[in-house]
Structures are given as structure tokens and as C-alpha cells.
Amino acid sequence: MGIGEILLKLMVAAVLGGLIGFERETHGRPAGLRTNILVCVGAALVMAVAKATSSGVVDPGRAMAGVVTGIGFLGAGAIIKMGNIVRGLTTAACIWLVAALGIAVGQGLFVLAALTTGVALFVLVVVDKLSHAIPAVTYHTVTVVTDADNFTELSRTCRKRIEEKGVRVLAAEVKGNADGKAELVYHVRVKGKAGVEKLVKDLLSLPHVRAASWEDFRA
């Protein structure tokens, strides 16, 4: 393999990795244009060098294993967990993908790498818009504060009102306070946060309800 062929592979890897990286950059992700280009070019270089120095017997398996192992650490660093929210999974998947693109380019599979890049961009752009148009199922904890004498009766009333809105109650509990007030807690499943916001406003209109709030459910 000549130096010209290796340079061609590196340039193709830079272009394909740059296309994925540009999409990530427009979304403000930490692993953006530069990171994806470098990962793709690096993977292509490893495979190209392994092929060039193989003395006629190509064993890409060990080189691929080294690339995948290194990318695993890099991808894990892109995943951030904040309470119940996990971010960075798509970014980590993109890092893994561009490494695979680099491997394909390093092996000379230009057409396969280009087609895969097209599929990836379709998922990142088109499928992303479709997923936002579909109401997502979310889980929340709704808390109602009341000073009613009959907590049990109000609890049943609140639960009935919740279920009338098409919201599924997964669990419910009553917490009494020393000042005569009680907290009615409902763990609910609802489609979209807008639904739970309307539900809380509706619960506030019930007699003896002094406050109502919601938060993301924490298992």
C-alpha cells in the first residue's frame, strides 16, 4: 500500500467523520466536529497501517479490537447522568459509529462507509424530528397538600380526577404532618409534561387542596 492510498483513506475518513461531527456541533454537543473527525481519521489510520505492515497477511481483527476498546472509554466519558436524566447516549453512539466508519475506510470499503454515513445522518436529522413529534411517556410524582379532615375521601377524589384525565396512577400514599395537613402523593404515568402540568392545575381547583406540585419520578 502506497502513501497516496493511505492519504486518500485519511481524507475520506475526515470527510465522513466531519459530516457526523457537523450535525453534532449544530446541537451543541461536546463531542462535535473536531472530535468526530479525529476519531474517524484515527481509526482509519490504525487499520491502514495494520494493512500496510502486514507482510501480505492481513489480520484486521486485532487492530479493530484495539480501536473498539479505546472508543469504549471515550464514549463512556460522553455519557452524563444527572439524577433521573441521562444525557450523551446519542453522542456516545456517534463516537462509536465514526470509529466503525474509520475502520471501514481503513479497509478500503469506501462505498459501505459512505452509505452508512447517509443512514446515520438520516437517523440524526429526520428520525430526530419524528421522535419529537411523538408524545413521550413520562413518569412523575404528583404531590397534593391538603388540610381536609377526611384525607382518605379526598385521596379517592384526587385519584379519580387523575384517572379521568387519562393518566395512569402507578402508586399512591398519604403522608400526615404534625400541623394538621397531609400530603397525598401519586406516582403517575403520563404522555408528555404538558399533561401533568394541566393535571396539577386541575387538582388545585378541588376543595381543601392548598397546594399541588409535580416532579420527575425518582425510582
C-alpha positions in Angstrom: 0.0 0.0 0.0 1.4 3.4 -1.1 1.4 6.6 0.9 -1.0 8.1 -1.6 -3.6 5.4 -0.9 -3.2 5.9 2.9 -3.6 9.7 2.5 -6.8 9.1 0.4 -8.2 7.0 3.1 -7.4 9.6 5.8 -9.1 12.3 3.7 -12.2 10.2 3.1 -12.4 9.4 6.9 -12.0 13.1 7.7 -15.0 14.0 5.3 -17.3 11.3 6.7 -16.4 11.9 10.3 -16.8 15.6 9.6 -20.4 15.1 8.3 -21.4 13.4 11.5 -19.5 15.8 13.6 -21.1 18.8 12.0 -24.5 17.6 12.9 -23.4 17.0 16.5 -21.8 20.5 16.5 -25.1 22.2 15.5 -26.7 20.6 18.5 -24.1 22.0 20.8 -22.7 18.6 21.9 -19.3 18.4 23.5 -18.2 15.7 21.0 -18.6 17.8 17.9 -16.8 18.4 14.6 -13.2 18.0 15.7 -13.8 15.0 18.0 -15.6 13.0 15.3 -13.1 13.9 12.6 -10.2 12.8 14.8 -11.9 9.6 15.9 -12.7 8.6 12.3 -9.2 9.5 11.0 -7.5 7.8 13.9 -9.4 4.6 13.3 -8.7 4.7 9.6 -5.0 5.3 10.2 -4.8 2.3 12.6 -6.4 0.0 10.0 -4.4 1.4 7.1 -1.1 1.0 9.0 -2.0 -2.5 10.1 -2.8 -3.5 6.5 0.4 -1.8 5.1 2.7 -3.6 7.6 1.1 -7.0 7.5 3.6 -8.6 5.0 0.8 -9.9 2.8 -1.2 -11.5 5.6 -3.9 -9.0 6.9 -5.3 -9.6 10.3 -7.6 -6.7 11.0 -9.2 -8.3 14.0 -6.6 -7.3 16.5 -6.5 -3.7 15.1 -10.3 -3.5 15.3 -10.3 -4.8 18.9 -7.8 -2.1 19.9 -9.9 0.7 18.2 -13.2 -0.5 19.8 -11.6 -0.8 23.2 -10.3 2.7 23.1 -13.6 4.1 21.8 -15.4 2.4 24.6 -13.6 4.6 27.2 -14.1 7.8 25.1 -17.8 7.0 24.6 -18.4 6.3 28.3 -16.9 9.8 29.1 -19.6 11.4 26.9 -22.5 10.0 28.9 -23.7 12.2 31.8 -26.2 11.1 34.4 -28.0 13.9 36.3 -30.5 12.5 38.8 -33.1 10.7 36.7 -31.9 12.2 33.4 -29.2 10.5 31.3 -27.6 12.6 28.5 -25.0 11.9 25.9 -26.1 8.4 24.8 -26.6 9.6 21.2 -23.2 11.4 21.2 -21.6 8.2 22.6 -23.2 6.2 19.9 -22.0 8.6 17.2 -18.4 8.3 18.5 -18.7 4.5 18.2 -20.2 4.9 14.8 -17.5 7.2 13.4 -14.9 4.7 14.7 -16.6 2.0 12.7 -16.6 4.3 9.7 -12.9 4.8 10.1 -12.3 1.0 10.3 -14.3 0.5 7.1 -12.4 3.3 5.3 -9.1 1.9 6.5 -10.1 -1.4 4.9 -10.9 0.4 1.7 -14.7 -0.1 2.0 -15.5 3.4 0.8 -18.9 2.8 -0.6 -20.0 0.9 2.6 -18.7 3.8 4.7 -20.5 6.4 2.6 -23.8 4.6 2.7 -23.5 4.1 6.5 -22.9 7.8 6.9 -26.0 8.6 4.9 -28.1 6.3 7.1 -26.6 7.8 10.2 -27.4 11.4 9.0 -31.0 10.3 8.2 -31.4 9.0 11.7 -29.8 12.0 13.4 -31.8 14.6 11.3 -35.1 13.1 10.1 -35.8 10.5 12.7 -34.9 13.0 15.4 -37.6 15.3 14.2 -40.1 12.5 14.0 -39.3 11.4 17.6 -40.0 14.9 18.9 -43.4 14.8 17.2 -44.4 11.7 19.1 -45.6 12.4 22.7 -43.2 10.6 25.0 -44.4 8.6 28.0 -43.0 10.2 31.2 -43.2 9.3 34.9 -43.8 11.9 37.6 -44.6 12.3 41.2 -47.7 14.5 41.9 -48.0 15.9 45.5 -51.2 17.4 46.8 -51.1 19.3 50.1 -54.5 19.4 52.0 -55.9 20.4 55.4 -59.1 18.3 54.9 -60.3 16.3 57.9 -61.1 13.2 55.8 -57.8 12.5 53.9 -59.0 9.2 52.6 -62.0 10.6 50.9 -60.0 13.4 49.3 -57.4 10.9 48.2 -60.0 8.9 46.4 -61.4 12.1 44.8 -57.9 13.2 43.6 -57.2 9.7 42.2 -60.5 9.7 40.4 -59.8 13.1 38.9 -56.3 12.0 37.8 -57.6 8.9 36.1 -60.4 10.9 34.4 -57.6 12.8 32.6 -56.3 9.5 31.1 -53.3 9.4 33.5 -52.3 6.1 35.0 -51.7 6.0 38.7 -48.9 3.6 39.5 -48.9 4.1 43.3 -50.4 6.3 45.9 -49.6 7.2 49.5 -50.7 9.6 52.3 -48.2 11.4 54.5 -49.6 13.1 57.6 -48.0 16.2 59.1 -47.9 17.5 62.7 -49.6 20.8 61.7 -52.8 19.0 60.6 -52.0 19.0 56.9 -51.4 15.9 54.8 -49.6 15.2 51.6 -51.3 13.0 49.0 -48.6 11.5 46.8 -49.3 9.9 43.5 -46.7 8.3 41.2 -48.2 8.6 37.7 -47.5 7.8 34.1 -48.5 10.4 31.5 -47.8 11.3 27.9 -45.7 14.5 27.9 -45.0 17.0 30.7 -47.8 19.3 29.4 -50.3 16.7 30.5 -49.1 16.6 34.1 -48.9 20.4 34.3 -52.6 20.6 33.3 -53.4 17.9 35.8 -51.8 19.8 38.7 -53.8 22.9 37.9 -57.0 20.9 37.8 -56.2 19.4 41.2 -55.7 22.9 42.7 -59.4 23.6 42.0 -60.6 20.9 44.3 -61.9 21.9 47.8 -59.4 21.7 50.7 -56.4 21.5 48.3 -53.9 24.1 49.5 -51.0 23.3 47.1 -50.2 20.9 44.3 -46.9 20.2 42.6 -45.1 17.7 40.4 -41.6 16.5 39.8 -39.9 13.8 37.7 -40.3 10.4 39.3 -37.3 9.1 41.1 -37.1 5.3 41.4 
